[in-house]
């Protein structure tokens, strides 16, 4: 597994764009032997809040610099004498108070210090990352957990591990990228974006955010969900404030690898999108073996928007294996689900499952491969299915309270659909080996 992670990181590093030039840069190297002031010649030895008497002044300096321009804080990715990660123990709490539009970047992958006594900083393209080890059970390795939105922040290129090494943050125009998170045990979700509103009945506005990017991260053997985007819930009994409406928008979750979410407890869905999120793209992620006790967990799950606003979801190019449901999606009003591969789900591969009276609407399901399970349509009104390859036991397309199902050009083996299929669909009883005995064959010619 480690070799696979290293190969993935090498590939990610090759594609990683360097951060934009900053007006000011600060530097952190835990093994520097001198007294640091944050400069390249005298880097800080830490930026964690734990047992760090200089923490407040460090962030005061960063905030003063942010008022004048963008700032990058470079953490030495590797040790001076060995190509192994430098390490900090504790929480790197981002205490941005500056309200300007200048970007703050915390970077643990791009630079390294070649001399601990007389610092010489060099560009770095290897696989090491600054490691943040959080040994306490609560509550995070990097980010912030006070529900205060902090905008224009990028956190990139860290290894985070330890019992309490979750990541939590919230704010507009924020980026989390090239993180390796592994073996987090204390509290979930493993990677969590903050809610927009407090729980019912208070329903205090915490702030709607937009422009949220989560990309090219590897998340392994965590607790709770792999990636969790809070908003609110659809029901007050769950703590939701459904009258709040849209929570966060313009969200990109792309190129992440999530392996064994929930292995260390709690509900281990791969990607969990809570209520009120709109304009969401979930693209080219790999999700393997979600855990939630004996019953397993889901690959991608969402609650949509309780008020019926246009959701504008694109879920494409994802690879999901070993989930209970590959996807279980509710509350959608406008979504495209395409080019995904779902293998080995114990229940339904792609499941539109909405609440009574609030159907999934205007959803296109196209060019997906679902092996060993099928597509389920529950409480839908207006769904188009095209060019899906569906194999497994029983019928491949099933549903309940489903209206306006338009399905054609699909290949289904062995048993076909509960719904009328167009003339171009193929139902082939000669299922591939491992998918059960043949049932029947028929249908028209397969489409292009």
C-alpha positions, 0 to 999 in steps of 0.5 A: 500500500505504501508503495502505491501511495508513493507512486501516486504522490510522485504522479501528483507532484509532477502535475502540481503547479507551483504556488503563485509568487507571494509578496512575502514568504515565511519559513518553518524547519523543525530541525533548524538549530538557531533562533528563528524569526520566520525568514529564510535565513532563520526559519521558525522551528514550529508553527503549531499552537501546542506548547508554542509561546511564540504562536500569537506573534507568529500569526501577528506577523503573518497577518501584517504581511497579508494586509500588503499582499499574498503570503506563503508559509513554506514548511521544509518538506524533507530533512537536510541529510535524508530524503525523509519528512520533517515532522511537527507534533501538534495542531497547525491552527490557521489564525488568519484575521486579515480580511483582505483578498490576498491569498495565504498559502501553507505549503509543505511540499515545495521547498526544503532546507539543505542546512540546519545550521546555515539555512539554504532553501531549495525547490523540492520535487520528491515524495516527502511532505512535511509531516504533522503528527497529532497524538492527542485524540482531538481535534485536528492537524491543520486548519481551524475548528471555530466555525469562523470562515477564513477566506483565500486560504490554500493548504497543500502538500502535508502528511497528516497522521495520528489519533487526532489528525483530522483536517477541518476548515471553512471559508470561501476561495479555499483549497485543500490539495496534495495532502496524505492523510492516514491512520486517523483514529480519534474523531471524524470525519477525517476531512471536514468542511464546516457547516453554514448554520448551527443545528436546530433549533438555534439555526444561527448563520455561520456563513455561506461559502463558495469556491471550495476545492478539494483535489489530489489528496490521498486519505487512508484508514480514517475515522468517519467519512473520508471527505465530509462537506457540512451544510445542514440537514433536511430534517429538524430531528437530525439537527437540520435547518431546512428553511436555511436554503442554499448553504455552500456553492461552487464546490470541486472535489477532484482526483482524490483517493480514499481508501478504507474510510471509517476503518477506525470507527464511525460512519465511513462514507467516502464522500458525504455531501450534506444538505444545501450544497449546490453547483457541485462537481465530484470528478475522477475520485477513487473510493475503495472499501468504505466501512460502517460496522458490519453493513458497510458504508456508501461511496458517494452520498448527498442530501441535495437542497431542501428548498428545491433550488437547482442543484447543478451536480456533476458526478463523473469519472469516479471509481468506487469499489466495495461500497454498500451503495456506490452512490446514494443521492437525494434532493437533486434538481439538476444533475449529470452522473456519467462515466463512473465505474462502480464494482462490488456494491452489496446493495445498489450501484447508483441509487437515486433515493429521494424523500416522499414529496421531494423527488430527484428531478432532471437527472441524467445517468449516462455512460456508467459501468455498474458491475455486480449491482444495478441502478435504483430509482426511488422517488424520481420525476424525470430521469434519463438513462443512456449508454450504461453497462449494467451487469449483475444478478436480478434486474439491472434497473429497478425502482419505486415511485418513479415517474418520467423514466426515459431509458434507452441504449443501455446494455443489461445482463442478465435480466434487464429493467423494470421500466420500459426500455427504448428500442436500442437497449440490449438485454443479454441473458448470457451474463459474463462469468461470475454474474449468475445464471442466464435468465433471458435475452432479447432487445434491439441492436446495441447503440453506438 
